[in-house]
Amino acid sequence: MAHHQLRVRLALGLFVLIVGCGTQAQPPASSVSRTVSVPAAAPQAWQPETAAGPWKYVLLHHSATETGSVASIDAEHRARRDASGNPWRGIGYHFVIGNGHGMADGQIEPTFRWKDQSAGAHAGEATFNEQGIGICLIGNFEQAPPTEKQLAAARQLVGYLKGEFRIPADRVLKHGDVKATACPGKHFPAQELARVPAVSAAPTVRVSR
């Protein structure tokens, strides 16, 4: 009988020990979870291959086409000639943002002009070509607005450029602000992009840990 009671007590003790190990008190969630800011480097492709140019403006454009890519615009621009009759070096913009037709939707692709920090050929006015970073979004925004992914990409890029080159909101311009043109179209939210906060050196992402 005594041996039976001892086995029962040992079994009960082992049960309590096992249950206790699985139900240890946990600290409050607030003491182990907090949000911190982590600087995220700009994509490597955005980094120029030489010293930065004298950038003071951002100029926003549309391609006025339903499809397009850096390659297709480059081919088109190489067929053009300047006022002196010389052929263009190639695509006049510094960045192109795709719409899913020719490039991935929201894809940001820098051109050779950004990589070697060359003056643009996009504004139709010397000062804004030499000091303005030309961004072209694929699409005809006289007919419809950019895609959500294009706008998200444009916000990221404009915020980065504003912070990197200390460009104020009043120098983020539509092509139509410097030349008599409808570019980038009536459905393009230029004022919204101009108000995007400048990001110092690189975008900041928020993570929990």
Buried (B, 14 or more C-beta within 10 A) or exposed (E): EEEEEEEEEEEEEEEEEEEEEEEEEEEEEEEEEEEEEEEEEBBEEBEBEEEEBEBBBBBBBBBBBEBBBBEBBBEBBEEEEEEEEEEBBBBBBBBBBBBBBBBBBBBBBBBBBBBEBBBBBBBBEEEBBBBBBBBBBBBBBBEEBBBEBBBBBBBBBBBBBBBBBEBEBEBBBBBBBBBEBBBBBEBBBBEEBBEBEBBBEBBEEEEEE
